[in-house]
Amino acid sequence: MDSIRMTATAPKPVRSATGAVTEQLRQAIIAMEFPPGTRLSEGEIATRYDVSRQPAREALISLSKIGLVQVLPQRGTLVTKISTRHMMQVRIAREALETAIVQRACERFDPVIRSSIDAILETQERAATDGDYLTITQSDSQFHGAIAAAADCEMIWQMVLDVKAHMDRVRHLTLQDRDSMRILVRQHRAIINAIDARDPEQAEHAMRTHLLEILKDLPRVLAERADYFE
């Protein structure tokens, strides 16, 4: 009876709580709910996400490893400012990984997952028409993740997720109008059309074009939000 009672009242494992807090905090940083330079504390994070201080502490350590936060002696933990130098390196890494994914997709592509991509694109088109930034950004990640899953490249996609957060913060600042959202959708359609045609060269070109798009607005964003950058 004691073992049953202990199991029934056992708290949620710290490890699972840490994973949830890490992802929620990661998304909040990308969405600029915590802009670059914001000071974070374990206590505030624990209260915000209704967890103990240990998962909050481990989430901050995890995010420091991918460079989204920085622990500074005597100053606490700060959301890192965006480094254009770092972002360029991330762009190279992401381009290498995602062009490899679409090349593989031209060789093998799960038809069930392929059918779900049409729904993602339709959602994006509606969001672009409505100027719905939140939906367009969520479905953007879904689109890229679905291509990786359909190509049997989930492990590569996980590597992309580990590096793309830095580009995603800039993406948040550039996807602020319907025109930029429509461009994103057109580029996504070009990628999937090339995969459907089993044309690896065109698929690679379409993906490179898409990933370079974010750099076009970088000078404007730098001028408007210089305080967000190193």
ABEGO torsion letter per residue (X at the ends): XAAAAAAAABBBBAAAAAAAAAAAAAAAAAAGABBBGBBBBAAAAAAAAGBBAAAAAAAAAAAAAAGABBBBBGAEBBBBBBBAAAAAAAAAAAAAAAAAAAAAAAABBBAAAAAAAAAAAAAAAAAAAAGBAAAAAAAAAAAAAAAAAAAGAAAAAAAAAAAAAAAAAAAAAABABAAAAAAAAAAAAAAAAAAAAGBAAAAAAAAAAAAAAAAAAAAAAAAABAAABX
